[in-house]
Amino acid sequence: HPDKPNMFNSLGKAQRVRFDRLGELTDLEGAIVQIRRAVDLTSDEHPGKPGMVNTLGIALLTRFERLGKMPDLEDAIAQHRRAVELTPDGHPDKPSLLNTLGDTQRERGFRLATVKDLDVAISTFNKAIALTPDGHPGKSTWLSNLGTAQNTRFVVSGSPEDLEAAIATMIR
């Protein structure tokens, strides 16, 4: 049935909300299963697929934050990257999807203390910012996240230039 993927996605989102409220890992596990099912049943050409893929990435990141298992973080990054790739250039959701991808990449850079991952995150945030017009309500969030990534790079690298970049971004 054509509505089946949306039903799985809605069920997964509901389970995710229940996890957020009650903290039961079984709810988060169920959410991941249902959202992944929705993603698998939806063609790449469907306009709702990038959102479903992004939702899956967020659920995987949440499980990583809860359990600390790197495969969840790697899968979350892959899902966020896929959501960006499935979204056409010029689509109004692309900057937000790039921001989410950058945040997940920054998390990997922080956890592994790797400048390379942080460079990738910073580049991703810069793409989101470049695609966002001045006055857009999300732009300040993208800038804040870029500054956080630059500050994290400072913590990892110890380079004063990274701290200066973070401060300059935050006051932009």
DSSP file (Angstrom, degrees, kcal/mol; ACC not computed):
  #  RESIDUE AA STRUCTURE BP1 BP2  ACC     N-H-->O    O-->H-N    N-H-->O    O-->H-N    TCO  KAPPA ALPHA  PHI   PSI    X-CA   Y-CA   Z-CA
    1    1 A H    >         0   0    0      0, 0.0     3,-1.6     0, 0.0     0, 0.0   0.000 360.0 360.0 360.0 139.4    0.0    0.0    0.0
    2    2 A P  T 3   +     0   0    0      0, 0.0     4,-0.3     0, 0.0     0, 0.0   0.737 360.0  52.7 -64.7 -21.2    1.4    3.4   -0.9
    3    3 A D  T 3> S+     0   0    0      1,-0.2     4,-2.0     2,-0.1     5,-0.2   0.551  82.5  92.6 -88.3  -6.8    0.8    4.8    2.6
    4    4 A K  H <> S+     0   0    0     -3,-1.6     4,-2.4     1,-0.2     5,-0.2   0.900  82.7  51.5 -58.7 -45.2    2.6    2.0    4.4
    5    5 A P  H  > S+     0   0    0      0, 0.0     4,-2.6     0, 0.0    -1,-0.2   0.920 110.6  49.6 -58.0 -41.3    6.0    3.7    4.5
    6    6 A N  H  > S+     0   0    0     -4,-0.3     4,-2.6     1,-0.2    -2,-0.2   0.865 109.3  52.4 -64.6 -34.9    4.4    6.8    6.1
    7    7 A M  H  X S+     0   0    0     -4,-2.0     4,-2.5     2,-0.2    -1,-0.2   0.922 110.8  46.4 -66.8 -43.1    2.7    4.6    8.6
    8    8 A F  H  X S+     0   0    0     -4,-2.4     4,-2.7     2,-0.2    -2,-0.2   0.916 113.4  50.0 -62.8 -42.0    6.0    3.0    9.6
    9    9 A N  H  X S+     0   0    0     -4,-2.6     4,-2.5    -5,-0.2    -2,-0.2   0.922 111.5  47.7 -62.7 -44.4    7.6    6.4    9.8
   10   10 A S  H  X S+     0   0    0     -4,-2.6     4,-2.4     2,-0.2    -1,-0.2   0.904 111.9  50.0 -63.7 -41.6    4.9    7.8   12.0
   11   11 A L  H  X S+     0   0    0     -4,-2.5     4,-2.4     2,-0.2    -2,-0.2   0.927 111.2  49.4 -62.0 -44.5    5.0    4.7   14.3
   12   12 A G  H  X S+     0   0    0     -4,-2.7     4,-2.2     1,-0.2    -2,-0.2   0.905 110.3  50.1 -61.7 -41.8    8.8    5.2   14.5
   13   13 A K  H  X S+     0   0    0     -4,-2.5     4,-2.3     2,-0.2    -1,-0.2   0.906 110.0  50.9 -63.2 -40.7    8.5    8.9   15.4
   14   14 A A  H  X S+     0   0    0     -4,-2.4     4,-2.2     1,-0.2    -2,-0.2   0.907 110.3  49.2 -63.6 -41.1    5.9    8.0   18.1
   15   15 A Q  H  X S+     0   0    0     -4,-2.4     4,-2.4     1,-0.2    -1,-0.2   0.878 109.5  52.8 -65.3 -36.2    8.2    5.5   19.6
   16   16 A R  H  X S+     0   0    0     -4,-2.2     4,-2.5     2,-0.2    -2,-0.2   0.908 108.4  49.9 -64.6 -42.3   11.0    8.0   19.5
   17   17 A V  H  X S+     0   0    0     -4,-2.3     4,-1.9     2,-0.2    -2,-0.2   0.909 110.2  50.5 -62.6 -41.7    8.8   10.5   21.4
   18   18 A R  H  X S+     0   0    0     -4,-2.2     4,-3.2     1,-0.2     5,-0.5   0.900 109.2  51.5 -64.9 -38.6    8.0    7.9   24.0
   19   19 A F  H  X S+     0   0    0     -4,-2.4     4,-2.9     1,-0.2    -2,-0.2   0.936 108.1  52.0 -59.9 -45.0   11.7    7.2   24.3
   20   20 A D  H  < S+     0   0    0     -4,-2.5    -1,-0.2     1,-0.2    -2,-0.2   0.861 117.0  39.7 -59.1 -35.6   12.3   10.9   24.9
   21   21 A R  H  < S+     0   0    0     -4,-1.9    -2,-0.2    -5,-0.1    -1,-0.2   0.898 132.0  21.2 -80.3 -43.4    9.7   10.9   27.6
   22   22 A L  H  < S-     0   0    0     -4,-3.2    -3,-0.2    -5,-0.2    -2,-0.2   0.666  88.0-134.5-106.4 -19.9   10.3    7.6   29.4
   23   23 A G     <  +     0   0    0     -4,-2.9     2,-0.6    -5,-0.5    -4,-0.2   0.656  46.7 154.8  76.0  15.0   13.9    6.8   28.4
   24   24 A E    >>  -     0   0    0     -6,-0.3     3,-1.3     1,-0.2     4,-1.1  -0.681  38.2-150.6 -81.4 118.6   13.2    3.1   27.6
   25   25 A L  H 3> S+     0   0    0     -2,-0.6     4,-2.8     1,-0.3     5,-0.2   0.809  92.9  66.1 -59.6 -31.3   15.8    1.9   25.2
   26   26 A T  H 3> S+     0   0    0      1,-0.2     4,-2.4     2,-0.2    -1,-0.3   0.844  98.7  53.8 -61.3 -31.9   13.3   -0.6   23.7
   27   27 A D  H <> S+     0   0    0     -3,-1.3     4,-2.3     2,-0.2    -1,-0.2   0.914 109.9  46.0 -67.3 -42.1   11.3    2.4   22.4
   28   28 A L  H  X S+     0   0    0     -4,-1.1     4,-2.4     2,-0.2    -2,-0.2   0.912 112.2  51.0 -66.7 -41.5   14.3    3.8   20.7
   29   29 A E  H  X S+     0   0    0     -4,-2.8     4,-2.2     1,-0.2    -2,-0.2   0.932 111.6  48.1 -59.6 -45.4   15.2    0.4   19.2
   30   30 A G  H  X S+     0   0    0     -4,-2.4     4,-2.6     1,-0.2     5,-0.2   0.888 109.0  53.9 -62.3 -39.5   11.6    0.1   17.9
   31   31 A A  H  X S+     0   0    0     -4,-2.3     4,-2.8     1,-0.2     5,-0.3   0.926 108.4  48.8 -60.6 -45.2   11.8    3.6   16.4
   32   32 A I  H  X S+     0   0    0     -4,-2.4     4,-2.4     1,-0.2     5,-0.2   0.918 111.9  49.2 -62.3 -43.3   15.0    2.7   14.5
   33   33 A V  H  X S+     0   0    0     -4,-2.2     4,-2.0     2,-0.2    -2,-0.2   0.936 115.0  43.6 -61.4 -46.9   13.4   -0.5   13.2
   34   34 A Q  H  X S+     0   0    0     -4,-2.6     4,-2.2     2,-0.2    -2,-0.2   0.907 115.3  46.6 -70.1 -41.7   10.2    1.2   12.0
   35   35 A I  H  X S+     0   0    0     -4,-2.8     4,-2.5    -5,-0.2    -1,-0.2   0.903 112.0  51.3 -67.6 -39.5   11.9    4.3   10.5
   36   36 A R  H  X S+     0   0    0     -4,-2.4     4,-2.7    -5,-0.3    -1,-0.2   0.897 108.8  52.4 -63.0 -38.3   14.4    2.1    8.7
   37   37 A R  H  X S+     0   0    0     -4,-2.0     4,-1.6    -5,-0.2    -2,-0.2   0.918 109.3  49.2 -61.5 -43.7   11.5    0.0    7.4
   38   38 A A  H  X S+     0   0    0     -4,-2.2     4,-0.6     2,-0.2    -2,-0.2   0.920 112.0  48.6 -61.1 -44.7    9.9    3.2    6.1
   39   39 A V  H >< S+     0   0    0     -4,-2.5     3,-1.1     1,-0.2    -2,-0.2   0.923 110.4  50.9 -61.3 -45.3   13.1    4.3    4.4
   40   40 A D  H 3< S+     0   0    0     -4,-2.7    -1,-0.2     1,-0.2    -2,-0.2   0.810 111.1  48.5 -64.4 -30.0   13.6    0.9    2.8
   41   41 A L  H 3< S+     0   0    0     -4,-1.6     2,-0.5    -5,-0.2    -1,-0.2   0.500  97.6  84.8 -88.2  -4.1   10.1    0.9    1.4
   42   42 A T  S << S-     0   0    0     -3,-1.1     2,-0.0    -4,-0.6    -4,-0.0  -0.851  78.8-124.5-106.3 131.2   10.3    4.4   -0.1
   43   43 A S    >   -     0   0    0     -2,-0.5     3,-1.5     1,-0.1     6,-0.2  -0.342  22.3-118.2 -69.4 152.9   11.8    5.1   -3.5
   44   44 A D  T 3  S+     0   0    0      1,-0.3    -1,-0.1     5,-0.1     5,-0.1   0.737 113.7  59.9 -62.9 -22.2   14.7    7.6   -3.7
   45   45 A E  T 3  S+     0   0    0      4,-0.1    -1,-0.3     3,-0.0    -2,-0.0   0.618  77.8 109.1 -82.1 -13.0   12.6    9.8   -6.0
   46   46 A H  S X  S-     0   0    0     -3,-1.5     3,-1.6     1,-0.1    -4,-0.0  -0.457  70.8-136.9 -67.2 131.0    9.8   10.2   -3.3
   47   47 A P  T 3  S+     0   0    0      0, 0.0     4,-0.3     0, 0.0    -1,-0.1   0.731 100.9  54.5 -64.2 -20.8    9.9   13.8   -2.0
   48   48 A G  T 3> S+     0   0    0      1,-0.2     4,-1.8     2,-0.1     3,-0.2   0.556  83.8  87.6 -87.8  -7.2    9.5   12.6    1.6
   49   49 A K  H <> S+     0   0    0     -3,-1.6     4,-2.9     1,-0.2     5,-0.3   0.911  81.4  55.5 -64.3 -43.7   12.4   10.3    1.6
   50   50 A P  H  > S+     0   0    0      0, 0.0     4,-2.4     0, 0.0    -1,-0.2   0.903 109.2  49.3 -56.2 -38.4   15.1   12.8    2.7
   51   51 A G  H  > S+     0   0    0     -4,-0.3     4,-2.4     2,-0.2    -2,-0.2   0.903 111.6  48.2 -65.5 -40.9   13.1   13.6    5.7
   52   52 A M  H  X S+     0   0    0     -4,-1.8     4,-2.2     2,-0.2    -1,-0.2   0.921 112.4  48.6 -64.0 -43.3   12.7   10.0    6.6
   53   53 A V  H  X S+     0   0    0     -4,-2.9     4,-2.2     1,-0.2    -2,-0.2   0.901 111.5  50.1 -64.0 -40.8   16.4    9.3    6.2
   54   54 A N  H  X S+     0   0    0     -4,-2.4     4,-2.2    -5,-0.3    -1,-0.2   0.905 108.9  52.0 -63.1 -41.8   17.2   12.3    8.3
   55   55 A T  H  X S+     0   0    0     -4,-2.4     4,-2.2     1,-0.2    -2,-0.2   0.890 108.5  51.5 -62.3 -39.6   14.9   11.1   11.0
   56   56 A L  H  X S+     0   0    0     -4,-2.2     4,-2.4     1,-0.2    -1,-0.2   0.923 108.7  51.3 -62.0 -44.4   16.6    7.7   11.0
   57   57 A G  H  X S+     0   0    0     -4,-2.2     4,-2.4     1,-0.2    -2,-0.2   0.891 108.8  50.7 -59.9 -40.3   20.0    9.4   11.3
   58   58 A I  H  X S+     0   0    0     -4,-2.2     4,-2.3     2,-0.2    -1,-0.2   0.909 110.1  49.5 -64.9 -42.1   18.7   11.4   14.3
   59   59 A A  H  X S+     0   0    0     -4,-2.2     4,-2.1     2,-0.2    -2,-0.2   0.903 111.6  49.0 -63.8 -40.4   17.4    8.2   16.0
   60   60 A L  H  X S+     0   0    0     -4,-2.4     4,-2.3     2,-0.2    -2,-0.2   0.896 110.3  50.8 -65.9 -39.9   20.8    6.5   15.4
   61   61 A L  H  X S+     0   0    0     -4,-2.4     4,-2.7     2,-0.2    -2,-0.2   0.898 108.5  52.8 -63.5 -39.6   22.6    9.5   16.8
   62   62 A T  H  X S+     0   0    0     -4,-2.3     4,-1.7     2,-0.2    -2,-0.2   0.911 109.0  48.9 -61.7 -42.1   20.4    9.4   19.9
   63   63 A R  H  X S+     0   0    0     -4,-2.1     4,-3.1     2,-0.2     5,-0.4   0.895 110.0  52.0 -66.5 -37.4   21.2    5.7   20.4
   64   64 A F  H  X S+     0   0    0     -4,-2.3     4,-3.3     1,-0.2    -2,-0.2   0.936 108.5  50.8 -60.3 -45.5   24.9    6.5   20.0
   65   65 A E  H  < S+     0   0    0     -4,-2.7    -1,-0.2     1,-0.2    -2,-0.2   0.838 116.1  42.7 -61.9 -31.8   24.6    9.2   22.7
   66   66 A R  H  < S+     0   0    0     -4,-1.7    -2,-0.2    -5,-0.2    -1,-0.2   0.906 131.6  19.8 -79.8 -43.8   22.9    6.7   25.0
   67   67 A L  H  < S-     0   0    0     -4,-3.1    -3,-0.2    -5,-0.1    -2,-0.2   0.663  88.4-134.9-106.1 -19.5   25.1    3.7   24.4
   68   68 A G     <  +     0   0    0     -4,-3.3     2,-0.7    -5,-0.4    -4,-0.2   0.729  47.0 153.6  73.1  22.4   28.3    5.1   23.0
   69   69 A K    >>  -     0   0    0     -6,-0.3     3,-1.4     1,-0.1     4,-1.0  -0.771  39.2-148.3 -90.9 117.9   28.7    2.6   20.2
   70   70 A M  H 3> S+     0   0    0     -2,-0.7     4,-2.8     1,-0.3     5,-0.2   0.803  92.1  66.1 -56.9 -35.0   30.6    4.0   17.2
   71   71 A P  H 3> S+     0   0    0      0, 0.0     4,-2.4     0, 0.0    -1,-0.3   0.868 100.2  53.2 -57.7 -32.3   28.7    2.0   14.6
   72   72 A D  H <> S+     0   0    0     -3,-1.4     4,-2.4     2,-0.2    -2,-0.2   0.909 110.0  47.0 -65.9 -41.1   25.6    3.9   15.5
   73   73 A L  H  X S+     0   0    0     -4,-1.0     4,-2.4     2,-0.2    -1,-0.2   0.919 112.7  49.0 -66.3 -43.0   27.5    7.2   15.0
   74   74 A E  H  X S+     0   0    0     -4,-2.8     4,-2.2     1,-0.2    -2,-0.2   0.912 113.0  47.4 -61.9 -42.3   28.9    6.0   11.7
   75   75 A D  H  X S+     0   0    0     -4,-2.4     4,-2.6    -5,-0.2    -2,-0.2   0.890 109.8  53.5 -66.3 -39.3   25.4    4.9   10.5
   76   76 A A  H  X S+     0   0    0     -4,-2.4     4,-2.6     2,-0.2     5,-0.2   0.929 109.6  47.9 -60.8 -44.9   23.9    8.2   11.6
   77   77 A I  H  X S+     0   0    0     -4,-2.4     4,-2.7     1,-0.2     5,-0.2   0.925 111.5  50.5 -60.8 -44.7   26.5   10.1    9.5
   78   78 A A  H  X S+     0   0    0     -4,-2.2     4,-2.2     1,-0.2    -2,-0.2   0.901 111.8  47.6 -61.1 -41.3   25.8    7.9    6.5
   79   79 A Q  H  X S+     0   0    0     -4,-2.6     4,-2.4     2,-0.2    -2,-0.2   0.915 112.7  48.0 -68.2 -42.0   22.1    8.5    6.9
   80   80 A H  H  X S+     0   0    0     -4,-2.6     4,-2.0     2,-0.2    -2,-0.2   0.905 111.8  50.2 -64.9 -39.7   22.5   12.3    7.2
   81   81 A R  H  X S+     0   0    0     -4,-2.7     4,-2.5    -5,-0.2    -1,-0.2   0.913 110.4  50.6 -62.0 -41.9   24.8   12.3    4.2
   82   82 A R  H  X S+     0   0    0     -4,-2.2     4,-2.3     2,-0.2    -2,-0.2   0.901 106.8  53.9 -64.1 -41.1   22.3   10.3    2.2
   83   83 A A  H  X S+     0   0    0     -4,-2.4     4,-0.6     1,-0.2    -1,-0.2   0.911 110.6  47.3 -59.2 -42.2   19.5   12.7    3.2
   84   84 A V  H >< S+     0   0    0     -4,-2.0     3,-1.0     1,-0.2    -2,-0.2   0.931 111.7  50.2 -63.8 -45.6   21.6   15.6    1.8
   85   85 A E  H 3< S+     0   0    0     -4,-2.5    -2,-0.2     1,-0.3    -1,-0.2   0.841 109.0  51.9 -63.3 -33.5   22.4   13.7   -1.4
   86   86 A L  H 3< S+     0   0    0     -4,-2.3    -1,-0.3    -5,-0.2    -2,-0.2   0.614  94.5  85.6 -77.9 -12.2   18.7   12.9   -2.0
   87   87 A T  S << S-     0   0    0     -3,-1.0     3,-0.1    -4,-0.6     4,-0.0  -0.803  82.7-125.3 -96.0 122.8   17.8   16.6   -1.6
   88   88 A P    >   -     0   0    0      0, 0.0     3,-2.0     0, 0.0     6,-0.2  -0.278  32.0 -95.4 -65.9 149.2   18.1   18.6   -4.8
   89   89 A D  T 3  S+     0   0    0      1,-0.3     0, 0.0     5,-0.1     0, 0.0  -0.361 113.7  31.5 -58.5 141.5   20.2   21.8   -4.8
   90   90 A G  T 3  S+     0   0    0      1,-0.3    -1,-0.3    -3,-0.1    -3,-0.0   0.280  83.9 135.1  89.7 -10.9   18.0   24.8   -4.2
   91   91 A H    X   -     0   0    0     -3,-2.0     3,-1.5     1,-0.1    -1,-0.3  -0.513  61.3-129.5 -70.0 137.5   15.5   22.9   -2.0
   92   92 A P  T 3  S+     0   0    0      0, 0.0     4,-0.4     0, 0.0    -1,-0.1   0.716 104.6  56.3 -64.7 -19.0   14.7   24.9    1.1
   93   93 A D  T 3> S+     0   0    0      1,-0.2     4,-2.4     2,-0.1     5,-0.2   0.613  82.4  88.5 -84.9 -11.7   15.5   22.0    3.4
   94   94 A K  H <> S+     0   0    0     -3,-1.5     4,-2.7     1,-0.2     5,-0.2   0.902  84.9  50.4 -59.2 -45.3   19.0   21.5    2.2
   95   95 A P  H  > S+     0   0    0      0, 0.0     4,-2.4     0, 0.0    -1,-0.2   0.916 111.8  48.9 -59.3 -40.4   20.7   23.9    4.6
   96   96 A S  H  > S+     0   0    0     -4,-0.4     4,-2.2     2,-0.2    -2,-0.2   0.909 111.8  48.6 -64.4 -41.6   19.0   22.3    7.6
   97   97 A L  H  X S+     0   0    0     -4,-2.4     4,-2.3     2,-0.2    -1,-0.2   0.891 111.3  50.4 -65.6 -39.1   20.0   18.8    6.4
   98   98 A L  H  X S+     0   0    0     -4,-2.7     4,-2.9    -5,-0.2    -2,-0.2   0.902 108.6  52.8 -63.6 -40.5   23.6   20.0    5.9
   99   99 A N  H  X S+     0   0    0     -4,-2.4     4,-2.3    -5,-0.2    -2,-0.2   0.920 109.4  48.2 -60.6 -44.2   23.5   21.5    9.4
  100  100 A T  H  X S+     0   0    0     -4,-2.2     4,-1.9     2,-0.2    -1,-0.2   0.913 112.3  49.2 -63.9 -42.3   22.4   18.2   10.9
  101  101 A L  H  X S+     0   0    0     -4,-2.3     4,-2.6     1,-0.2    -2,-0.2   0.935 110.8  50.5 -60.6 -46.6   25.1   16.3    9.0
  102  102 A G  H  X S+     0   0    0     -4,-2.9     4,-2.6     1,-0.2    -2,-0.2   0.882 108.3  52.4 -60.1 -39.2   27.7   18.8   10.2
  103  103 A D  H  X S+     0   0    0     -4,-2.3     4,-1.8     2,-0.2    -1,-0.2   0.894 111.0  46.7 -65.2 -38.7   26.6   18.4   13.8
  104  104 A T  H  X S+     0   0    0     -4,-1.9     4,-1.7     2,-0.2    -2,-0.2   0.891 112.4  49.8 -70.5 -39.0   26.9   14.6   13.5
  105  105 A Q  H  X S+     0   0    0     -4,-2.6     4,-2.3     1,-0.2    -2,-0.2   0.889 108.9  53.1 -64.6 -38.6   30.3   14.9   11.8
  106  106 A R  H  X S+     0   0    0     -4,-2.6     4,-2.6     1,-0.2    -2,-0.2   0.890 105.0  55.4 -62.8 -38.4   31.4   17.3   14.6
  107  107 A E  H  X S+     0   0    0     -4,-1.8     4,-2.8     2,-0.2    -1,-0.2   0.913 108.3  47.7 -61.0 -42.2   30.4   14.7   17.2
  108  108 A R  H  X S+     0   0    0     -4,-1.7     4,-2.7     2,-0.2     5,-0.3   0.923 111.3  50.8 -64.9 -42.9   32.6   12.1   15.5
  109  109 A G  H  X>S+     0   0    0     -4,-2.3     5,-1.5     8,-0.2     4,-0.9   0.892 113.3  46.0 -60.7 -39.7   35.5   14.6   15.4
  110  110 A F  H  <5S+     0   0    0     -4,-2.6     3,-0.2     3,-0.2    -2,-0.2   0.942 114.6  46.3 -67.0 -48.6   35.0   15.3   19.1
  111  111 A R  H  <5S+     0   0    0     -4,-2.8    -2,-0.2     1,-0.2    -1,-0.2   0.875 123.6  33.6 -65.0 -38.3   34.7   11.7   20.2
  112  112 A L  H  <5S-     0   0    0     -4,-2.7    -1,-0.2    -5,-0.2    -2,-0.2   0.510 101.6-131.0 -95.0  -5.4   37.7   10.6   18.1
  113  113 A A  T  <5 +     0   0    0     -4,-0.9     2,-0.5    -5,-0.3    -3,-0.2   0.931  52.6 153.9  53.6  49.8   39.7   13.8   18.6
  114  114 A T     >< -     0   0    0     -5,-1.5     4,-1.6    -6,-0.2    -1,-0.2  -0.943  41.6-159.5-116.3 122.2   40.4   14.0   14.9
  115  115 A V  H  > S+     0   0    0     -2,-0.5     4,-2.7     1,-0.2     5,-0.2   0.866  93.3  61.9 -62.1 -37.7   41.0   17.3   13.2
  116  116 A K  H  > S+     0   0    0      1,-0.2     4,-2.0     2,-0.2    -1,-0.2   0.924 104.7  46.3 -57.6 -46.9   40.1   15.8    9.8
  117  117 A D  H  > S+     0   0    0      1,-0.2     4,-2.3     2,-0.2    -1,-0.2   0.889 112.6  50.6 -63.5 -38.4   36.6   15.0   11.0
  118  118 A L  H  X S+     0   0    0     -4,-1.6     4,-2.7     2,-0.2    -2,-0.2   0.869 106.9  54.1 -68.6 -35.4   36.2   18.5   12.4
  119  119 A D  H  X S+     0   0    0     -4,-2.7     4,-2.3     2,-0.2    -1,-0.2   0.905 109.2  48.9 -60.9 -41.7   37.5   20.0    9.1
  120  120 A V  H  X S+     0   0    0     -4,-2.0     4,-2.3     2,-0.2    -2,-0.2   0.919 111.7  48.8 -64.5 -43.6   34.7   18.0    7.3
  121  121 A A  H  X S+     0   0    0     -4,-2.3     4,-2.7     2,-0.2     5,-0.2   0.927 110.9  49.9 -61.9 -45.3   32.1   19.3    9.8
  122  122 A I  H  X S+     0   0    0     -4,-2.7     4,-2.3     1,-0.2    -1,-0.2   0.905 110.8  49.8 -61.1 -42.7   33.3   22.9    9.4
  123  123 A S  H  X S+     0   0    0     -4,-2.3     4,-1.8     2,-0.2    -1,-0.2   0.899 110.7  50.2 -61.9 -40.9   33.1   22.6    5.7
  124  124 A T  H  X S+     0   0    0     -4,-2.3     4,-2.1     2,-0.2    -2,-0.2   0.920 110.4  48.9 -65.8 -43.9   29.6   21.2    5.9
  125  125 A F  H  X S+     0   0    0     -4,-2.7     4,-2.5     1,-0.2    -1,-0.2   0.901 108.8  54.3 -62.1 -39.4   28.4   24.0    8.2
  126  126 A N  H  X S+     0   0    0     -4,-2.3     4,-2.5     1,-0.2    -1,-0.2   0.876 106.9  51.2 -62.8 -36.4   29.9   26.5    5.8
  127  127 A K  H  X S+     0   0    0     -4,-1.8     4,-1.7     2,-0.2    -1,-0.2   0.925 109.8  49.7 -64.3 -43.9   27.9   25.0    3.0
  128  128 A A  H  < S+     0   0    0     -4,-2.1     4,-0.5     1,-0.2    -2,-0.2   0.925 113.1  46.7 -59.7 -44.5   24.7   25.2    5.0
  129  129 A I  H >< S+     0   0    0     -4,-2.5     3,-1.2     1,-0.2    -1,-0.2   0.905 109.4  53.6 -65.1 -42.3   25.5   28.9    5.8
  130  130 A A  H 3< S+     0   0    0     -4,-2.5    -1,-0.2     1,-0.3    -2,-0.2   0.825 110.2  48.1 -62.9 -31.5   26.3   29.7    2.2
  131  131 A L  T 3< S+     0   0    0     -4,-1.7    -1,-0.3    -5,-0.1    -2,-0.2   0.509  97.3  85.8 -85.8  -4.7   22.9   28.3    1.1
  132  132 A T  S <  S-     0   0    0     -3,-1.2     3,-0.1    -4,-0.5     2,-0.0  -0.861  76.1-133.1-105.0 122.3   21.0   30.2    3.8
  133  133 A P    >   -     0   0    0      0, 0.0     3,-1.9     0, 0.0     6,-0.2  -0.354  34.3 -92.4 -69.9 151.4   19.9   33.8    3.0
  134  134 A D  T 3  S+     0   0    0      1,-0.2     0, 0.0     5,-0.1     0, 0.0  -0.336 114.5  33.4 -57.5 142.2   20.4   36.5    5.6
  135  135 A G  T 3  S+     0   0    0      1,-0.3    -1,-0.2    -3,-0.1     5,-0.0   0.264  81.7 136.7  91.3 -12.1   17.4   36.9    7.8
  136  136 A H    X>  -     0   0    0     -3,-1.9     3,-1.2     1,-0.1     4,-0.5  -0.490  60.2-129.9 -67.1 136.3   16.5   33.2    7.7
  137  137 A P  T 34 S+     0   0    0      0, 0.0     4,-0.3     0, 0.0     3,-0.2   0.748 104.6  52.2 -63.1 -22.6   15.6   32.0   11.2
  138  138 A G  T >> S+     0   0    0      1,-0.2     4,-2.3     2,-0.1     3,-0.5   0.658  86.1  83.9 -85.0 -15.6   18.0   29.0   11.0
  139  139 A K  H <> S+     0   0    0     -3,-1.2     4,-2.5     1,-0.3     5,-0.2   0.868  87.2  52.8 -60.8 -38.5   21.1   30.9   10.0
  140  140 A S  H 3X S+     0   0    0     -4,-0.5     4,-2.3    -3,-0.2    -1,-0.3   0.863 109.8  50.3 -65.3 -33.5   22.0   31.9   13.6
  141  141 A T  H <> S+     0   0    0     -3,-0.5     4,-2.6    -4,-0.3    -2,-0.2   0.920 109.6  49.6 -67.8 -43.9   21.8   28.2   14.5
  142  142 A W  H  X S+     0   0    0     -4,-2.3     4,-2.3     1,-0.2    -2,-0.2   0.919 112.7  48.1 -61.5 -42.5   24.1   27.2   11.6
  143  143 A L  H  X S+     0   0    0     -4,-2.5     4,-2.6     2,-0.2    -1,-0.2   0.910 110.9  50.4 -64.6 -42.0   26.5   29.9   12.7
  144  144 A S  H  X S+     0   0    0     -4,-2.3     4,-2.2     1,-0.2    -2,-0.2   0.916 111.3  48.5 -61.5 -42.8   26.4   28.8   16.3
  145  145 A N  H  X S+     0   0    0     -4,-2.6     4,-2.3     2,-0.2    -1,-0.2   0.874 109.9  52.2 -66.8 -36.8   27.1   25.2   15.3
  146  146 A L  H  X S+     0   0    0     -4,-2.3     4,-2.5     2,-0.2    -2,-0.2   0.934 110.0  49.1 -62.1 -45.6   30.0   26.3   13.0
  147  147 A G  H  X S+     0   0    0     -4,-2.6     4,-2.4     1,-0.2    -2,-0.2   0.884 109.8  51.6 -61.4 -38.8   31.5   28.2   16.0
  148  148 A T  H  X S+     0   0    0     -4,-2.2     4,-2.6     2,-0.2    -1,-0.2   0.913 110.1  48.9 -63.7 -42.4   31.1   25.2   18.2
  149  149 A A  H  X S+     0   0    0     -4,-2.3     4,-2.3     2,-0.2    -2,-0.2   0.902 111.5  49.4 -64.7 -40.5   32.8   23.0   15.6
  150  150 A Q  H  X S+     0   0    0     -4,-2.5     4,-1.9     2,-0.2    -2,-0.2   0.894 111.7  48.9 -65.6 -38.6   35.7   25.5   15.4
  151  151 A N  H  X S+     0   0    0     -4,-2.4     4,-2.3     2,-0.2    -2,-0.2   0.905 110.0  51.2 -66.3 -40.9   35.9   25.6   19.1
  152  152 A T  H  X S+     0   0    0     -4,-2.6     4,-2.2     1,-0.2    -2,-0.2   0.896 107.5  53.6 -62.0 -39.2   36.0   21.8   19.2
  153  153 A R  H  X S+     0   0    0     -4,-2.3     4,-3.6     1,-0.2     5,-0.4   0.898 107.3  51.7 -62.1 -39.0   38.8   21.9   16.6
  154  154 A F  H  X S+     0   0    0     -4,-1.9     4,-3.2     2,-0.2    -2,-0.2   0.930 108.2  51.0 -60.5 -45.6   40.7   24.3   19.0
  155  155 A V  H  < S+     0   0    0     -4,-2.3    -2,-0.2     1,-0.2    -1,-0.2   0.891 118.3  38.7 -59.3 -39.9   40.2   21.8   21.9
  156  156 A V  H  < S+     0   0    0     -4,-2.2    -2,-0.2    -5,-0.1    -1,-0.2   0.914 128.4  30.5 -77.4 -44.5   41.6   19.0   19.7
  157  157 A S  H  < S-     0   0    0     -4,-3.6    -3,-0.2    -5,-0.2    -2,-0.2   0.797  86.4-141.4 -88.7 -29.3   44.3   20.9   17.8
  158  158 A G     <  +     0   0    0     -4,-3.2    -4,-0.1    -5,-0.4    -3,-0.1   0.537  49.5 148.8  77.2   5.8   45.3   23.5   20.4
  159  159 A S    >>  -     0   0    0     -6,-0.3     4,-1.1     1,-0.2     3,-1.0  -0.618  45.7-149.8 -79.2 122.5   45.7   26.0   17.6
  160  160 A P  H 3> S+     0   0    0      0, 0.0     4,-2.6     0, 0.0     5,-0.2   0.804  96.2  65.7 -59.8 -28.4   44.9   29.6   18.6
  161  161 A E  H 3> S+     0   0    0      1,-0.2     4,-2.3     2,-0.2     5,-0.1   0.864  98.2  53.2 -61.8 -35.0   43.7   30.3   15.1
  162  162 A D  H <> S+     0   0    0     -3,-1.0     4,-2.1     2,-0.2    -1,-0.2   0.895 109.4  47.8 -67.3 -39.1   40.8   27.8   15.6
  163  163 A L  H  X S+     0   0    0     -4,-1.1     4,-2.4     2,-0.2    -2,-0.2   0.915 111.5  50.4 -66.6 -42.7   39.8   29.6   18.8
  164  164 A E  H  X S+     0   0    0     -4,-2.6     4,-2.6     1,-0.2    -2,-0.2   0.898 110.3  50.4 -61.3 -40.4   40.0   33.0   16.9
  165  165 A A  H  X S+     0   0    0     -4,-2.3     4,-2.3     2,-0.2    -1,-0.2   0.906 109.5  51.2 -63.9 -41.2   37.8   31.6   14.1
  166  166 A A  H  X S+     0   0    0     -4,-2.1     4,-2.3     2,-0.2    -2,-0.2   0.921 111.9  46.1 -61.9 -44.8   35.3   30.3   16.7
  167  167 A I  H  X S+     0   0    0     -4,-2.4     4,-1.6     1,-0.2    -2,-0.2   0.927 112.3  50.6 -64.9 -44.7   35.0   33.7   18.3
  168  168 A A  H  < S+     0   0    0     -4,-2.6     4,-0.4     1,-0.2    -1,-0.2   0.886 111.8  48.4 -61.1 -38.7   34.8   35.5   15.0
  169  169 A T  H >< S+     0   0    0     -4,-2.3     3,-1.1     1,-0.2    -1,-0.2   0.914 108.5  53.5 -67.2 -42.2   32.0   33.2   13.9
  170  170 A M  H 3< S+     0   0    0     -4,-2.3    -1,-0.2     1,-0.3    -2,-0.2   0.789 111.3  45.1 -67.0 -27.6   30.1   33.6   17.1
  171  171 A I  T 3<        0   0    0     -4,-1.6    -1,-0.3     1,-0.2    -2,-0.2   0.435 360.0 360.0 -96.1   2.1   30.0   37.4   16.9
  172  172 A R    <         0   0    0     -3,-1.1    -1,-0.2    -4,-0.4    -2,-0.1   0.477 360.0 360.0 -64.4 360.0   29.1   37.4   13.2
